[in-house]
Structure formats: structure tokens, C-alpha cells
Amino acid sequence: MNVIDIELKLLLEAIYLKYGYDFRKYTSSSIQRRFKRILDNSDFDSFSEMQHSILRDDSYFASLLPETTISVTEMFRDPTFYKAVREAVIPELAKLELVKVWHAGCASGEEVYSMAILLKEAGIYDKCRIYATDIDETVLKQAKEGIYKLENLRLYIENYRASGGIEPFTDYYSSSCDAVKIEESLKKNILFSCHNLVTDSVFSEMDLIICRNVLIYFNRELQDRVFKLFRDSLHHSGIMCLGSRESVRFSSSSSEFEDMLESARIYKVKSNTLCK
Ligand SMILES: C[S@@+](CC[C@H](N)C(=O)[O-])C[C@H]1O[C@@H](n2cnc3c(N)ncnc32)[C@H](O)[C@@H]1O
């Protein structure tokens, strides 16, 4: 191991011990890239120098946190996934009296509002309780506000149409100057809060968990932990949706989930498995 790798390893250990944020088992290439960028943009010459300030200055660490995570997202990202949700998942949810949904790693909220639109169009939004979480307080603040750049609107509308949406998209936002603001009626059953998938505990009795484009940054061991967390958080017939490059297959929880629609990375808890 070279000196830079050793210094980064020690820095990640220090961050975990001081702040409880555990980046030690994120895939090494993604974490190296992100911390290298932080170092290049700082006045420090090495991770060891930086570690001193991170350990002694909470506000300095807080200012770096948004750069340690990747929060790229968009509304109706991967329209085929949302099409599959419309066709396969929503009819299952419609059968329930109360629907509990957890968006884990929701970033700035575009994914959550996309799902809220689907639930509303299916006429089941009012019986849904939506919990949307992320490790990063900064993106959560933006998610709560639901204010997005006007310049992204065209893409969001294209995605919405490609996902099978046929309503006037203008029903879902109001616009001013260079921003669009999500309609308040889509927000009323959503609770945004901070939750760390690596260190925090279960959300119980969920009917649907959506965790897309988060696990790609975790190594196998960490993915196993998160799948167990999801299994323990899901109702006995709960549904789990992952990103297009993520899969529960080959994880230690593989036998506890069955494919609902593997091509869209949608899985269901196997009916004969008990919570361990
Ligand atoms: C690439 S974004 C995905 C956003 C959205 N799910 C989507 O697919 O468009 C990944 C998000 O995962 C969050 N994240 C990373 N590590 C996390 C952790 N340990 N616990 C909770 N969220 C985490 C990041 O802060 C970021 O907002």
C-alpha cells in the first residue's frame, strides 16, 4: 500500500471514530476519487494534514460532507423503471389499506416527488406515508424545499412522458424566473429525515423500499449489511427497488428475495422467509 492510500485509510478511520460517518467500506475507487478532489481543492498538501483540521473543526467537516457523497439525481430517472413501477408495483400497493414507502438515499428529492406523482395518478397518494432519507443534510434541505432549476424541466417532462405519464406536467409545479417549485399537495405525506444506511437502524413494516444508485458506491460487505437492513425493515410481502446497476443477487440476502421484475431491479420478499 502506498503512503497516500495509508493516509486516506487513516483519515476514513478518524472520520468514523469522530463523527460516525463510515466511508471505510465504500468502493475504494469512488472514495479515493472524491477525497482526492477534496484534497486538491483544499490548502492542505496531504490527507494527514487535512485529518488534523477534520478532527478538530466540526464545521470544517460539515462543509466537506456534501463533497464526500454523490447526489446526482433527476425526476423520473430511468423512465423504464417508473413504467415498471406503474405497471407492476402500484397495483400491488393499491390493494393495501395503508402504504408505507421508504426512499433510502433520496438525495435532493426528485426521485421522491416522481414516485409521489405516480401514487397520486393512481389515486392512492392519500393512503401513503413516505419516508425519505439521506446521509447528507444539505441535499435533504433542498429535497424538503422541492425547488429545482427550470433548465432541467424539459428533461423531467421527457422522462415523465417516457415513463407513461399522460397528465399535464404543469399540474405538479409552479414556476418563477429560473426555478420550479413542487406542488404542496405532493409534499403533504412525505417526511424527510437524516439516516445513515451504514450505521443507523431499521424503519419498520415498510411496504416498499426504493434505494437506487446508492449501493453501487458500497463494497460487497456493506451491501450485505444494507440488504439485511432492508429485509428487516420490510413487511412480509414488501417490495424493494434498486438502481439499474444494482442487484440483490450474489448478496447474502439473495435467498430472501424473489424477482418481481429483475430487468427493472424490482424484488419482493419471499413469502416463506422470516425476519432474522
Ligand atoms: C447518486 S445519489 C442517488 C439519488 C437517487 N436515489 C437516484 O437514484 O436518483 C446517492 C445518494 O446516496 C446518499 N448516500 C450515500 N451514502 C449514504 C449512506 N451511508 N446513507 C444514506 N444515504 C447515503 C448520498 O448522499 C446521495 O444523495
The ligand as a MOL file (V3000), in Angstrom:
LIG
                    3D

  0  0  0     0  0            999 V3000
M  V30 BEGIN CTAB
M  V30 COUNTS 27 29 0 0 0
M  V30 BEGIN ATOM
M  V30 1 C -26.4020 9.1550 -6.6560 0
M  V30 2 S -27.4710 9.6520 -5.3820 0 CHG=1
M  V30 3 C -28.9320 8.7260 -5.7640 0
M  V30 4 C -30.1720 9.5520 -5.6550 0
M  V30 5 C -31.4590 8.8470 -6.0920 0
M  V30 6 N -31.7180 7.6950 -5.2900 0
M  V30 7 C -31.4400 8.4960 -7.5530 0
M  V30 8 O -31.2650 7.3310 -7.9040 0
M  V30 9 O -31.5600 9.4010 -8.3870 0 CHG=-1
M  V30 10 C -26.8170 8.7840 -3.9730 0
M  V30 11 C -27.3000 9.3290 -2.6330 0
M  V30 12 O -26.9440 8.3760 -1.6150 0
M  V30 13 C -26.6240 9.0990 -0.4520 0
M  V30 14 N -25.8170 8.2630 0.4490 0
M  V30 15 C -24.5040 7.9110 0.3150 0
M  V30 16 N -24.1160 7.1840 1.3780 0
M  V30 17 C -25.2050 7.0600 2.1850 0
M  V30 18 C -25.4340 6.4280 3.4270 0
M  V30 19 N -24.4510 5.7770 4.0610 0
M  V30 20 N -26.6680 6.5050 3.9800 0
M  V30 21 C -27.6740 7.1790 3.3460 0
M  V30 22 N -27.5270 7.8070 2.1680 0
M  V30 23 C -26.2900 7.7450 1.5960 0
M  V30 24 C -25.8650 10.3000 -0.9780 0
M  V30 25 O -25.8300 11.3550 -0.0370 0
M  V30 26 C -26.6460 10.6330 -2.2370 0
M  V30 27 O -27.6140 11.6210 -2.0030 0
M  V30 END ATOM
M  V30 BEGIN BOND
M  V30 1 1 1 2
M  V30 2 1 2 3
M  V30 3 1 2 10
M  V30 4 1 3 4
M  V30 5 1 4 5
M  V30 6 1 5 6
M  V30 7 1 5 7
M  V30 8 2 7 8
M  V30 9 1 7 9
M  V30 10 1 10 11
M  V30 11 1 11 12
M  V30 12 1 11 26
M  V30 13 1 12 13
M  V30 14 1 13 14
M  V30 15 1 13 24
M  V30 16 1 14 15
M  V30 17 1 14 23
M  V30 18 2 15 16
M  V30 19 1 16 17
M  V30 20 1 17 18
M  V30 21 2 17 23
M  V30 22 1 18 19
M  V30 23 2 18 20
M  V30 24 1 20 21
M  V30 25 2 21 22
M  V30 26 1 22 23
M  V30 27 1 24 25
M  V30 28 1 24 26
M  V30 29 1 26 27
M  V30 END BOND
M  V30 END CTAB
M  END
